Amino acid sequence: MSSRADERTVGELSEAAVLARILERIGPSRALVGPGDDAAVVSAPDGRVVATTDTLVHGPDFRLAWSNGFDLGWKAAAVNLADIAGMGARPTALLVALAMPGSTTVAFVERFAEGLCAACEALAPGCTIEGGDLTVSNTLTIAVTALGSLDGRQPVLRGGARAGDVIAVAGALGLAGRGLGILFDRFRDASGEAVPVDADLLDDAERDALRAQLAPTPPIALGPVAADAGATALMDVSDGLLLDASRMAAASEVSIGIDFAALGPDPQTALTGGEDHALLAAFPDSDPLPSGFRAIGRVLPAGPHRVLVDGRAHDGRAGWDPYRDWDAHRG
């Protein structure tokens, strides 16, 4: 493929030509009917399909100055795979819609498709991209629908936690939040606009934090593991531990007590930072925790506060709420 072809924009090509570039990169289909027809036909071996969708919009969800096409593809896959895992299910397929400005380069789209595939291969082997849609928009928008299989299990919901259960997490807490803080603090100009990241200005720990924010690696395989181990409640932590723990507590009609010291070296960021896509679970106290999970607290009888940290009430509103927290003027 010539460098000229890589530099062309999607506005210079037809929809069919752009789609062909994507299909070259997403690999073979595993569906009964894969990409190329009006819709895909995917198998549902146990008669049920777990489905979720997530939308990433330039501005509130990512900045092109900070993210390349590959990382955006990876993140778009990862955040949806984590929601499937949060039900105790195994991801099986993704449907991906892209709304792009005409100035978007073909090279960006190709790298985006490669990032989608790489995330599936690394985080959820066997999950494939089985279709989607392309359209034009002034704002780059990515919408992904993920499908999954329970493989004969019952789904693990947010609402099953019981007083006395152990609260545990798998995956990082706070690392992506630190990465976002680095981006906002150090890679914006005087007007608040994002500027490209200069990796030479970062130490190893800061690079790790940025990778966690820009291309997260949630523990997808541990969703079914938690289900098989008897988890009574399970969910993906996308909006911060405090906010998501309060959601589990509300759904289960309990309170949740968190041990501040169990949250690691930066417990405050672990409480309020989001986008790590760790798994939060409740397990019966009588059973050992499955490998990969670590205890951070306990389920308590319902009280006046949904979440307690070291016995003190915390505001479950902490964490990311797009309608409350997005400020276009802040950049």
C-alpha positions as CSV (number, residue, x, y, z in Angstrom):
1,M,0.0,0.0,0.0
2,S,1.5,3.3,-1.0
3,S,2.1,6.2,1.3
4,R,-0.3,8.3,-0.9
5,A,-3.1,5.8,-0.2
6,D,-2.4,6.1,3.6
7,E,-2.6,9.9,3.5
8,R,-5.9,10.2,1.6
9,T,-9.0,11.2,3.6
10,V,-12.2,9.3,3.9
11,G,-13.8,12.2,2.0
12,E,-11.7,11.3,-1.0
13,L,-12.9,7.7,-1.1
14,S,-16.4,6.1,-1.3
15,E,-18.0,4.4,1.7
16,A,-17.4,1.0,0.0
17,A,-13.7,1.8,-0.4
18,V,-13.3,2.8,3.3
19,L,-15.2,-0.3,4.4
20,A,-12.9,-2.5,2.2
21,R,-9.9,-1.1,4.1
22,I,-11.6,-2.0,7.4
23,L,-12.6,-5.5,6.3
24,E,-9.0,-6.2,5.2
25,R,-7.9,-5.7,8.9
26,I,-10.6,-7.3,11.0
27,G,-9.8,-10.8,10.2
28,P,-12.0,-13.8,9.4
29,S,-15.6,-13.9,10.7
30,R,-16.7,-16.5,13.2
31,A,-20.4,-15.7,12.7
32,L,-22.9,-17.8,10.8
33,V,-23.2,-14.8,8.5
34,G,-20.5,-12.2,8.9
35,P,-19.8,-8.7,7.5
36,G,-21.1,-8.0,4.0
37,D,-24.9,-8.6,4.2
38,D,-27.6,-6.4,5.7
39,A,-26.9,-7.9,9.2
40,A,-24.7,-10.5,10.8
41,V,-26.1,-13.8,12.1
42,V,-24.3,-14.9,15.3
43,S,-24.9,-18.2,17.1
44,A,-26.3,-18.3,20.7
45,P,-25.3,-21.7,21.9
46,D,-27.2,-21.5,25.2
47,G,-30.2,-19.6,23.8
48,R,-29.3,-16.3,25.4
49,V,-27.2,-13.3,24.2
50,V,-25.7,-10.7,26.5
51,A,-25.7,-7.3,24.8
52,T,-24.2,-3.9,25.7
53,T,-23.4,-0.7,23.8
54,D,-21.1,2.2,24.5
55,T,-20.4,5.5,22.7
56,L,-17.2,7.4,22.6
57,V,-17.4,11.0,21.4
58,H,-14.5,13.4,20.6
59,G,-14.4,15.9,23.4
60,P,-15.9,14.3,26.5
61,D,-14.5,10.8,25.9
62,F,-11.2,11.2,24.0
63,R,-9.0,13.8,22.3
64,L,-7.3,13.2,19.0
65,A,-4.3,15.2,20.2
66,W,-3.8,12.5,22.9
67,S,-5.1,9.3,21.2
68,N,-4.0,7.7,17.9
69,G,-6.3,5.5,15.8
70,F,-4.9,2.2,17.2
71,D,-5.4,3.3,20.8
72,L,-9.0,4.5,20.1
73,G,-9.8,1.1,18.5
74,W,-8.4,-0.7,21.4
75,K,-10.2,1.4,24.0
76,A,-13.5,1.2,22.1
77,A,-13.3,-2.6,22.2
78,A,-12.0,-2.8,25.8
79,V,-14.7,-0.7,27.4
80,N,-17.4,-2.8,25.8
81,L,-15.7,-6.1,26.5
82,A,-15.6,-5.1,30.2
83,D,-19.4,-4.6,30.4
84,I,-19.8,-8.2,29.0
85,A,-17.4,-9.5,31.6
86,G,-19.3,-7.5,34.3
87,M,-22.2,-9.9,33.7
88,G,-20.1,-13.0,34.2
89,A,-20.2,-13.6,30.4
90,R,-17.7,-14.3,27.6
91,P,-17.5,-11.7,24.8
92,T,-18.2,-13.2,21.4
93,A,-18.7,-10.4,18.8
94,L,-18.6,-6.6,18.3
95,L,-20.6,-4.4,16.0
96,V,-18.8,-1.0,15.4
97,A,-20.3,2.2,14.0
98,L,-18.0,5.1,13.0
99,A,-19.2,8.7,12.3
100,M,-16.3,10.6,10.9
101,P,-15.5,14.0,9.5
102,G,-14.5,13.8,5.8
103,S,-11.0,14.9,6.7
104,T,-10.3,11.7,8.7
105,T,-7.4,9.9,7.1
106,V,-7.6,6.4,5.7
107,A,-4.5,5.6,7.7
108,F,-6.4,6.5,10.9
109,V,-9.3,4.2,10.0
110,E,-7.0,1.4,9.2
111,R,-5.2,1.7,12.6
112,F,-8.5,2.0,14.4
113,A,-9.6,-1.3,12.9
114,E,-6.2,-2.9,13.9
115,G,-6.7,-1.6,17.4
116,L,-10.1,-3.2,17.6
117,C,-8.8,-6.5,16.5
118,A,-5.7,-6.4,18.8
119,A,-7.8,-5.7,21.8
120,C,-10.1,-8.6,21.1
121,E,-7.2,-10.9,20.5
122,A,-5.4,-9.9,23.7
123,L,-8.4,-9.4,26.1
124,A,-11.1,-11.7,24.7
125,P,-9.7,-14.4,22.4
126,G,-12.4,-15.6,20.1
127,C,-14.3,-12.3,20.0
128,T,-14.5,-10.9,16.5
129,I,-15.8,-7.8,14.7
130,E,-18.9,-8.9,12.8
131,G,-20.3,-5.7,11.3
132,G,-21.2,-2.1,11.9
133,D,-21.8,1.2,10.0
134,L,-20.0,4.1,8.5
135,T,-21.3,7.7,8.2
136,V,-20.2,11.3,8.1
137,S,-20.2,13.7,11.1
138,N,-18.5,16.9,12.1
139,T,-17.6,15.1,15.4
140,L,-15.7,11.8,15.4
141,T,-18.0,9.4,17.2
142,I,-17.5,5.7,17.9
143,A,-20.4,3.4,18.9
144,V,-19.8,-0.2,19.7
145,T,-22.2,-2.9,20.5
146,A,-20.8,-6.0,22.2
147,L,-22.4,-9.4,22.4
148,G,-21.5,-12.2,24.7
149,S,-22.4,-15.7,25.8
150,L,-23.2,-16.9,29.4
151,D,-22.1,-20.5,28.4
152,G,-24.8,-22.0,30.5
153,R,-24.2,-19.8,33.6
154,Q,-26.7,-17.4,35.1
155,P,-25.9,-13.7,34.7
156,V,-24.3,-12.1,37.7
157,L,-26.2,-8.9,38.4
158,R,-25.4,-5.9,40.5
159,G,-28.3,-6.6,42.8
160,G,-27.3,-9.9,44.5
161,A,-24.8,-8.7,47.2
162,R,-25.7,-9.8,50.7
163,A,-24.6,-8.5,54.1
164,G,-21.5,-10.4,55.1
165,D,-20.2,-10.9,51.6
166,V,-16.6,-9.9,50.8
167,I,-16.2,-7.0,48.4
168,A,-13.3,-7.6,46.0
169,V,-11.8,-6.2,42.8
170,A,-9.8,-7.5,39.9
171,G,-7.7,-5.1,37.8
172,A,-6.3,-1.7,38.4
173,L,-8.0,1.0,40.4
174,G,-6.9,4.7,40.0
175,L,-4.3,4.2,37.3
176,A,-6.4,5.5,34.5
177,G,-7.5,8.4,36.7
178,R,-3.9,9.3,37.2
179,G,-3.3,9.2,33.5
180,L,-6.2,11.5,32.8
181,G,-4.8,13.9,35.4
182,I,-1.5,14.0,33.7
183,L,-3.1,14.7,30.3
184,F,-5.2,17.6,31.7
185,D,-2.4,19.0,33.8
186,R,0.5,18.8,31.4
187,F,-0.7,18.4,27.8
188,R,-3.0,21.4,27.2
189,D,-2.2,24.8,26.0
190,A,-3.1,28.1,27.6
191,S,-6.6,28.1,26.1
192,G,-7.2,24.6,27.4
193,E,-6.9,22.8,24.1
194,A,-5.3,19.4,24.1
195,V,-1.7,19.2,22.7
196,P,0.2,16.0,21.7
197,V,1.8,14.0,24.4
198,D,5.6,14.3,24.6
199,A,6.6,10.9,26.0
200,D,10.1,12.2,26.8
201,L,8.6,14.3,29.5
202,L,7.2,11.3,31.4
203,D,8.8,8.8,33.7
204,D,7.9,5.0,33.5
205,A,5.1,5.3,36.1
206,E,3.5,8.2,34.2
207,R,3.7,6.3,30.9
208,D,2.0,3.3,32.6
209,A,-0.8,5.7,33.9
210,L,-1.3,7.1,30.4
211,R,-1.5,3.7,28.8
212,A,-4.1,2.7,31.4
213,Q,-6.2,5.8,30.4
214,L,-5.7,5.6,26.6
215,A,-5.6,1.9,26.1
216,P,-7.0,0.1,29.2
217,T,-6.5,-3.6,29.8
218,P,-9.4,-4.8,31.9
219,P,-9.4,-8.4,33.2
220,I,-12.1,-9.6,30.8
221,A,-11.4,-13.3,31.4
222,L,-12.1,-12.9,35.1
223,G,-15.8,-12.2,34.6
224,P,-16.7,-15.8,34.0
225,V,-14.2,-16.8,36.6
226,A,-16.0,-14.7,39.2
227,A,-19.4,-16.2,38.1
228,D,-18.0,-19.8,38.4
229,A,-16.6,-18.9,41.9
230,G,-20.1,-18.0,43.2
231,A,-20.0,-14.2,42.9
232,T,-23.3,-12.8,44.3
233,A,-22.9,-9.4,42.5
234,L,-20.6,-8.2,39.7
235,M,-20.0,-5.1,37.6
236,D,-17.5,-3.2,35.6
237,V,-15.9,-0.1,37.4
238,S,-16.0,2.5,34.7
239,D,-17.0,5.7,36.5
240,G,-15.0,5.4,39.7
241,L,-15.1,3.0,42.6
242,L,-17.2,5.2,44.9
243,L,-19.9,5.8,42.3
244,D,-20.0,2.3,41.0
245,A,-20.0,0.7,44.5
246,S,-22.9,3.0,45.4
247,R,-24.8,1.6,42.3
248,M,-24.1,-2.0,43.5
249,A,-25.2,-1.1,47.0
250,A,-28.4,0.5,45.7
251,A,-29.3,-2.4,43.5
252,S,-28.6,-4.9,46.3
253,E,-30.3,-2.8,49.0
254,V,-27.3,-2.9,51.2
255,S,-24.4,-0.7,52.2
256,I,-20.8,-1.3,51.2
257,G,-17.8,-0.7,53.5
258,I,-14.5,-0.1,51.8
259,D,-11.1,-0.4,53.5
260,F,-9.1,2.7,52.5
261,A,-5.7,1.0,53.1
262,A,-6.7,-1.9,50.8
263,L,-6.9,0.4,47.8
264,G,-3.2,0.5,47.2
265,P,-0.6,3.3,47.1
266,D,-3.0,6.0,45.8
267,P,-6.3,5.2,47.6
268,Q,-8.0,8.6,46.9
269,T,-7.5,8.3,43.2
270,A,-8.6,4.7,43.4
271,L,-11.9,5.9,45.0
272,T,-12.7,8.6,42.5
273,G,-10.8,7.9,39.3
274,G,-12.6,6.1,36.5
275,E,-12.0,4.2,33.3
276,D,-9.8,1.5,34.6
277,H,-12.6,-1.0,33.9
278,A,-11.7,-3.2,36.8
279,L,-14.3,-5.7,38.0
280,L,-16.1,-5.1,41.3
281,A,-17.6,-8.3,42.9
282,A,-19.2,-9.6,46.0
283,F,-18.4,-13.1,47.1
284,P,-19.7,-15.2,50.0
285,D,-17.4,-14.9,53.0
286,S,-17.2,-18.7,53.4
287,D,-15.5,-19.2,50.0
288,P,-11.9,-18.3,49.0
289,L,-11.6,-15.5,46.5
290,P,-10.7,-16.6,43.0
291,S,-7.2,-15.9,41.7
292,G,-7.0,-12.4,40.4
293,F,-9.4,-10.8,42.9
294,R,-8.3,-9.0,46.1
295,A,-10.5,-8.0,49.0
296,I,-11.2,-4.3,49.6
297,G,-14.2,-4.3,51.9
298,R,-17.4,-6.0,53.0
299,V,-21.1,-5.8,52.4
300,L,-23.0,-4.3,55.3
301,P,-26.7,-4.3,56.2
302,A,-28.5,-1.4,54.6
303,G,-27.9,1.9,56.4
304,P,-28.4,5.6,55.8
305,H,-25.3,5.7,53.5
306,R,-24.7,3.5,50.5
307,V,-20.9,3.5,50.8
308,L,-18.6,3.8,53.9
309,V,-14.9,4.2,53.7
310,D,-13.2,3.2,57.0
311,G,-16.6,3.6,58.6
312,R,-17.2,7.1,57.3
313,A,-19.8,8.1,54.8
314,H,-18.7,9.1,51.4
315,D,-20.6,10.8,48.6
316,G,-21.5,8.2,46.0
317,R,-21.8,11.1,43.5
318,A,-18.0,11.1,43.2
319,G,-16.9,9.8,39.9
320,W,-17.7,10.6,36.3
321,D,-21.2,11.7,35.2
322,P,-21.1,13.1,31.7
323,Y,-24.2,15.4,32.2
324,R,-22.8,16.7,35.5
325,D,-19.1,16.8,34.8
326,W,-18.5,17.5,31.1
327,D,-17.6,21.2,30.5
328,A,-16.9,22.0,26.9
329,H,-15.3,25.3,27.9
330,R,-12.8,23.5,30.1
331,G,-11.5,21.6,27.1
